[in-house]
């Protein structure tokens, strides 16, 4: 086992420059990918906010009106008021 460790260390020392160069490249690639993902998220967020703000002006013209017939309720409440006052 000890000889295997020594051999691995010698191999590492021999290829140290290549290994470190590859590690630097991977770190740069990871940073670039993270930057692209962050930029895409910021762009999507900005677009969705802009889209929601501009759509509000268009939908403000179409207001839905709901009418409720409350005759039974008003009769009930007025009946309660008459029963307490009498």
For each residue, the residues with C-beta under 8 A, 3 or more apart:
1: 4 5
2: 5 6
3: 6 7
4: 1 7 8
5: 1 2 8 9
6: 2 3 9 10
7: 3 4 10 11
8: 4 5 11 12
9: 5 6 12 13
10: 6 7 13 14
11: 7 8 14 15
12: 8 9 15 16 19
13: 9 10 16
14: 10 11
15: 11 12 18 19
16: 12 13 19 20
17: 20 21
18: 15 21 22
19: 12 15 16 22 23
20: 16 17 23 24
21: 17 18 24 25
22: 18 19 25 26
23: 19 20 26 27
24: 20 21 27 28
25: 21 22 28 29
26: 22 23 29 30
27: 23 24 30 31
28: 24 25 31 32
29: 25 26 32 33
30: 26 27 33 34
31: 27 28 34 35
32: 28 29 35 36
33: 29 30 36 37
34: 30 31 37 38
35: 31 32 38 39
36: 32 33 39 40
37: 33 34 40 41
38: 34 35 41 42
39: 35 36 42 43
40: 36 37 43 44
41: 37 38 44 45
42: 38 39 45 46
43: 39 40 46 47
44: 40 41 47 48
45: 41 42 48 49
46: 42 43 49 50
47: 43 44 50 51
48: 44 45 51 52
49: 45 46 52 53
50: 46 47 53 54
51: 47 48 54 55
52: 48 49 55 56
53: 49 50 56 57
54: 50 51 57 58
55: 51 52 58 59
56: 52 53 59 60
57: 53 54 60
58: 54 55 61
59: 55 56 62
60: 56 57 63
61: 58
62: 59
63: 60
64:
65:
66:
67:
68:
69: 72
70: 73 74
71: 74 75
72: 69 75 76
73: 70 76 77
74: 70 71 77 78
75: 71 72 78 79
76: 72 73 79 80
77: 73 74 80 81
78: 74 75 81 82
79: 75 76 82 83
80: 76 77 83 84
81: 77 78 84 85
82: 78 79 85 86
83: 79 80 86
84: 80 81
85: 81 82
86: 82 83
